[in-house]
Structure formats: structure tokens, C-alpha cells
């Protein structure tokens, strides 16, 4: 998952959250990334290349509002992570109440180090949802003639399209790979 982490207020929590997200195996780019990180991640800097926006701060600024609206307009997830007691702007509340846009907008509040539990629960929930199973990533796979012949033969035998058959086989490998299953269970744990 590719996340744009927009940090309104730089503090220890923002640095720890950034580190937490990376340790969980997520691709993270933020507005405060070093020039080297930004160069390496330049292919994901435009909002249409990310899967989700995470906004963190004591208040939302004009830039975060723009990113939030642009991300929601692309039907992507937005999480606003705010300290307990922050007053949420009425326009943001209206977006959250919207029947279409509200499905992708979450506003969560934390106290102290409570962001860890909140993020762990949020990402575990996202991992369980069916949206992860939508096939929206194009992947180029170069294969030999022998593999191509096999896939063509498999299609004739089963009537299942080659790409569908390959996806099914990969899903079987994922289910049987206990090391990966353990990783998935624990990747968002503290």
C-alpha cells in the first residue's frame, strides 16, 4: 500500500508514526521526506499514484484540505489522525456525513501514544476488507513459451482465463505460506 503521510505539525509522534508505517511494510512518502527519499519516491508523489492519504496534526491546514478533497474525489481512503480535543471543522464533518465521500473518510482521535493502537486497528480493519481484493494493479509478467503453452492448455481444459487462473494459484500460495500469514497477523502490532 502506498501512503502519502501529510504532517501538519512535526513532533515526536509524527516521526514515530512515519517509522511505524514503514516497519509495517507500507510504502510511505511524506511532505517532510528528505530530498533523497522524495527522489526515490517521485513516481508516487502525485495523489493519483497513492492508495491512501494520512493527515496528522493538531489542526488541518489549507494544504491538508486540498489533499483531502483531491484524494476523496479519486475514491481513495483518507485518515485524519488528530490529538484528542481538537475541534473538527464543520466542512470536514459534512464530508464525513456525506453518503458517498464519508465511506472513505475517517477521523480518529488519540491521546499520548494512543495513536499506535488506533493505527493498528485501522490498518487491520483495512486489511480484512474486500477492497484489498480488487484487482486494480497492473503487473507485467514475462514468461517463457513453455509457460505460455501451459497457460493456454490450462485455459482450454478449465475455461478459466489465464490471468484469473494465475491469480487463483497465487491466492492458494498465500493461504498456504504460514510465514507470510504470521507476518500479516503481526505487522500492525506494536
N, C-alpha and C positions, 0 to 999 in steps of 0.2 A: 504494500500500500504506500502510495506517495502522499505525503502530508506537507502542506505549507503551514508552518508554525509562525503566526504573526504575533510578535511580542510587543505589546504597548508599553509595558513597564519592565525594564530589565532589573532583575533581582536574583537572589539565590534560587528561588523556586523556578524561575524561568530557565535557568541553566540546568537545574536538576531535571526538569520536565523534558528538556531537549535531550539530555543524556539518557533518560528513561525510555523515551520513544525510540532512540537509536538502538539501545540494548535489546528492545523488544523486536528488533528486526525490521522496523519500518524505515522507509526512505524519507528523511526529513530535511527540508530546506527551510530556512527562516530568514526574516528580514535582517537579522543580525549575524548572519553567517559570514565567515571570513571570505576574503576575495578568492582564495583557493577553493573553498567549499562551493562558493557560488559559481566559479568557473566549471568545476566538475559537475555541478547540478544544473547548469544553464538550460539543458534540454527540458527540465521540469519546472522552470520558473514561471512560465505563463500558466494562468489558472486553468486553462483547458487541459493541461497535462497532469494535473494533480487529481487525486481521488477524494481529498478532504482538506478542509481548512480548519485549523485550530487557532483560536484567538485567545490570548492570555493577557490579563492586565487588571488594574484597579478601575479602569473605565475604558470605554470604547472610544477611539478617536475617529476622525473623518476617514482616514485611510482604511481602518478596520471595517468601517461601514461600507465602503466601496467594495472591498474584498468579499465581505459577507454577501452583499447583494449580487455581485458577479458570480460567486460560487453557487449560490442558491438558484440563480437563473439558469445554471447549467445542470440542475438537478443533482447536485453533489452535496455530501454531508458537510455541515458546519457545526463545530462545537465551540461555544464561548465558555471559557473556564474563568470564573470570577471569584474573588475573595468574598466570603460571607459578609453581608451588609451593604454591598454595592447596589446602588439603585439602578435598575434596568430602565433604559429609555423606553418611552411609550411606543415609538415606532418599531423597536425590536420586539416588544411584547405583541404588537399587532402582527408582525411577521410570524411569530411563534403560534399565534392563534389561527393563522391562515390555513385552510384545509389542504392546500397543495404544498406551499413552501414550508409550513410548520412540520411536515413529516421529516424534513432533512435538517432542521434547526434544533439544536439542544443548547440550553443554557443551564450550566451546572455551577453550583457554589461550593466552596471548600473553606476550611479553617486550618491554619497552620500547614502541616504536612499532609492534610487530608486529601490533597489532590491525587496522591498515589492510589488510594482506594477508589476514588471516583474515576480516574482514567482506566484503571484495571477493569472495573466493572463495565465501563462504557465500551472498551475495545473487546472484551469478552463477549458482550452482547452483540456487537457488530460482527464478530467472527461467526456467531451462531446463525445470523440471519441469512436468508436466501439470496440477498443481493450479492454476496460474495460468489455465488454460484452462477451469476450471469456471465455469459461468455462475451466479454467486450474487449479483450486484449488480443490484438493481432500478433501472431508469432510466426516467424519464418523458420521453417524446418527443412533443411536439405537432407535428402535421403538417397540411398543407392537405388539402382534399377531393381535389385533383388527385393528390397523392402517395398518398393512401389508395386512390383508384381504381386507380392504377398497381400498388400492392402487392396489391390484390385480383385484378387481372388477372394479375399475375405468379404468384400462388398457383394460379389456375385453369390457367395454362399449364404450370407445373412441378410442382405438387403439394407444393411446399416451403412450410412455414408462413412467414408474413410475418416474424416475429422471427428465424427461422433464416436466411432469405434475407438480411435486413439484416446479421446477424452475419457471414455469409459474405462479403458485399460489403465490410464494414469490415475483415475479415481480409485481403482482397485489397489494399485500400488500404494497410494497414500493411506488407505484404510489399513493395509497390512504392515506398514512401516511403523513399528512400535516406537522407535527412537523419535521419529517425527511427531507422532501422536503425543508423546511425553513433552516434547518441545512446545507444541501448540497449547497443551493444558497449562503449562507453567510460564509461557513467555510474557504474560502481563502481570504475573505475580510480583510482589515487592521483592 
